Amino acid sequence: MVSRISFCLFMVLVSVVLFSMQLPNVHQLKHAPKLTVTELDFGTEAVTFCMHEGVKIRFKLTLDEFKTEDVIVKKSKGEVDLKTWEAETFTYLINPKAEAFELEVWVKMKDVNQIQVPLVNGKVAAYDASGIYNTTNAKWKPISEVYQVDGDYVKLISNWKLFGRICE
């Protein structure tokens, strides 16, 4: 009798575990995507760079608990030389040619395909100064249905503004 009860409990436990493995691990994004850039020579975060001086930098994308440096960053507006530096993984060389320029950030779809963003009236929900989305009356959709997709990548940030200045 005890062995039958044990066997039944074991089968229920196995069923629950197998069922939970089949459920997708969906995450509803609470904060707007955050991008930080670190100057590798100084180890500091920056949004302003000396014009006409190349600097090694690394980007880090944060989506709530998910963090990655494995992003593709491209120029979207303005005058700036931006290229990957092959000697170090996830490292870029940046050389601003103007006072302001904008970048776009792409991330691998497989890394974020379980993340959903809040939509209000068909647009990504507004967020406050601390980056928290207003999810009142929001409908949730996967990132791939909201942002531009190109092959295996999705563009999460379109026009991230950075600045160049003349340094002496």
Rosetta blueprint (number, residue, H / E / L):
1 M L
2 V H
3 S H
4 R H
5 I H
6 S H
7 F H
8 C H
9 L H
10 F H
11 M H
12 V H
13 L H
14 V H
15 S H
16 V H
17 V H
18 L H
19 F H
20 S H
21 M H
22 Q H
23 L L
24 P L
25 N L
26 V L
27 H E
28 Q E
29 L L
30 K L
31 H E
32 A L
33 P L
34 K E
35 L E
36 T E
37 V E
38 T E
39 E E
40 L L
41 D L
42 F L
43 G L
44 T E
45 E E
46 A L
47 V L
48 T E
49 F E
50 C E
51 M L
52 H L
53 E L
54 G L
55 V E
56 K E
57 I E
58 R E
59 F E
60 K E
61 L E
62 T E
63 L E
64 D L
65 E L
66 F E
67 K E
68 T E
69 E L
70 D L
71 V E
72 I E
73 V E
74 K E
75 K E
76 S E
77 K E
78 G E
79 E E
80 V E
81 D E
82 L E
83 K E
84 T E
85 W L
86 E L
87 A L
88 E L
89 T L
90 F L
91 T L
92 Y E
93 L E
94 I E
95 N E
96 P E
97 K E
98 A E
99 E E
100 A E
101 F E
102 E E
103 L E
104 E E
105 V E
106 W E
107 V E
108 K E
109 M H
110 K H
111 D H
112 V H
113 N L
114 Q L
115 I E
116 Q E
117 V E
118 P E
119 L E
120 V E
121 N L
122 G L
123 K E
124 V E
125 A L
126 A L
127 Y E
128 D L
129 A L
130 S L
131 G L
132 I E
133 Y E
134 N L
135 T L
136 T L
137 N L
138 A L
139 K E
140 W E
141 K E
142 P E
143 I H
144 S H
145 E H
146 V H
147 Y L
148 Q L
149 V E
150 D E
151 G L
152 D L
153 Y E
154 V E
155 K E
156 L E
157 I E
158 S E
159 N E
160 W E
161 K E
162 L E
163 F E
164 G E
165 R E
166 I L
167 C L
168 E L
